[in-house]
Amino acid sequence: MHGTTILCVRKGNQICMIGDGQVSKGSVVVKPNARKVRRIFPKGSSSESSTGGSSSESKEVKEDGTIVGFAGSTADAFTLLERLESKLEEYPGQLPRSCVELAKGWRTDKYLRRLEASLLVADSKHSFELTGNGDVLESHNGILGVGSGSFYAIAAARALIDVDGLDAEMIARKSMEIASDMCVYTNKEFISETIVTDVDNDENEGVESKDEKKE
């Protein structure tokens, strides 16, 4: 298990990915405010240059791009992040195919298979968990998590997902609060990225399933 917590929650027209900032080396906390959740924009996008900087409590709301959160070795995670960017450039607007192609390379490449990290990837339509075993997992309830505190965060998010008045970001932050109280490798220096869409996620899934049937 990687010593951190990354959580992704989809509800209504909102997708929120959130992570803590703690970096641990054994039993020592090395850094409290690392940025483990990032946003990828297509090359040439006018929003590409607006992702710089980090803070212990940041929130960026945009309607485009792909959100990525990682747990594990930083160098390994950034290597995979670069590979994902290249796949998104190769298959623009096709996050599922990009993730599958990355997972295939991660599983079969002699160099990539040694990388120790897990990724959460989300855009306006899909959310996936990617692992070095070749897994590309999509949640049935819009909730995904990786890291040592992920089970606590996922359980809390599942309990809150049907509560009226709570949007995806509120659920994600409350769930991370609970996880940070229970996991010693997770702190409360949260960094989040949020996507707001024009279409309710439930309605969007229904449209996709109809299109799949037509195919």
N, C-alpha and C positions, 0 to 999 in steps of 0.2 A: 504494500500500500504506500502511495506517495504522500508525504507529510504536508497536506494542504486540503482545502475544500473548494471545489468549483461547482456551481449549481446553475442550471438553466431551467427557466419556467416559462411556459406559454399559456396565456389565458386571454380570451377575448381578442382584441386587436393588438396585443402587446407581447413582446418577447423580451425577457430580461435574463442576462447572464451576469453572474456575480461571483467574485472570488475574494478570499482573504489575502493579506499582504505578508504573512509570516514566511520567512525563509529559515529553515533549521538545518543545523549540521550536528547530527547526533542529538545530544540533549541541550545544545546551545542554540539560542535564537540569534541568527546572524544579522537579519534585517527584518523590520516590521512592516514595511510599506512597499513591497515588490508589486509590480503590475503584472498580473497573471491572466488578465482578460484584455483582449485587444480587438480592434476592428480592422478588417481588410477591405480596401476599396479597389474596384477595377482600375487598372492603369489608365491614366488620363482623366479620371473622375475629378470634378472640381472640389470634392470633399476629401480627396486623398491626403492633402497637406494639413488637415485640421485635426489629426489624431495625436499630435505630439503632446508631451508633458504627462505628469502623473501626480496624483495626490492621494491622501489617505481616504478621502470621501469624494469621489468624482462621479458625475452622471452626465452622459452624453446621449441625447435623443435625436436620432436621425432615421430616415426611412429607407436608406439604402445600405449597401455593404454587407459583409459577412462577419459575424462575431465569433471569435475563437478564444477558448479558455484552456489552460494546460496545467497538468500536475506532473511532477517528476523533475528530472534534470533540466536545468534551464537551457544549456547548450543543445541537448537533444530535442527539446521542445521547439527551439527556434529553427533547428534544421528541418523539422517536420513542417513548421509554419511556412518556411520558404518553399518546400515541396508542394504544400497545399496551394499557395499563391500561384505557382506555375501551373498546377492542374486547373485552377479556376480561370486562368488566362487561356488555357488550352480548350476548356469547355465552358465558355461564358454562360452564366445563367443556369448552369446545370450542377447544382451543389451535390445531389445524390451521386451522379456519375463521377464528379471530381473526388468525392470521398472514397468511392469504391476503387478508383484508380490509385489513389494514395495508399489505401490499405493493401492493395495487391503488391505494390512496390515495397511497402513496409514489411510485408510478410516474406517476400521472396528475395529481396536484395540482400547480399551478404553484409553490406555495411549498415543499411537501415534497420535490419532485424536486431542489431545490438543496441538500438536506441531505447532508452528507458523513460517513457513518458506516455501519458494518456491525454487525448484531446476531446473537447466538446466543441462542436461546430454548429452554427445556426444562422439561417437567413430568414426572410419574411415568410417562407413556406415550410421549411424543414429544420429539424434539429437532429444531430447525430452524435454518437459517442464512437470514437475510433481508438482501437488498441493495436498493439504490436502482434496480436494473434490473428490479425486479419479481420477482426470484427468491425462491422459498421452497423451500429444499433440505433434504432429509432424508437422512442418511447410511445406507448399506447395512450398515455395520459398527459403528454406534454412536459414531463418532468425528467430531467437527466442530471446526474452528478458523478464526479470523479474525485478521488483523493481520500485521505484517511478519515475525514469527517463527512464524507458524502452520504453515508447511510443515514446519519442523523438528520442531515439537511433534507434528503429525499423524503424521509418519513414525515418530517414536519410539513413539508410542502404538500404532500398528499393529503394531510389532515386539513390544510387550509385552503386547498384549491377550490372547494365548493362553497366557501364562505362568501356571501354576498357583500359587496362593498370593498373587497380586497382585489386590487389588480395584480398583474404578474410581478411588478417590482416590489410592491408591499409584501407579497408572499415570499419572494426570494430573500428580502432583507430580514424578515422575521425568522425564516427558516435558518439563515446563516447565523443569526443571534443565538439560536438554540444549539446549532452545531458547534459554535465557538465556545459555548459554556461546557460542552462535553468532550471535545477533542483538544488535547494539549498542543497539537501541531497547527491549530487554527486560531487566529486572533480576530479582533473586531475592526481591523483596518480594511474595510470593504471597498472594493472598486467594482463598479458595474457599468455595463453597456446595455442600452435598450433600443429596440426597434419598434416603431409604431407603424402599423399598416392601416390601410383603408378598409380592409376586409377582416371580419371576425375570423379567428383561426379555425373555429369549429365549422363555419360556413365554407372556408377555404378548403378544408379537408374533404368536405362533402363534394365540392366541385371537382377536386382531383380524383376522387374515387369514381365519379361518373365518367370523367375523361378516360380513366384507365379501362373502364368497362367497354367504352366505345372502341378502344384500340384492340 
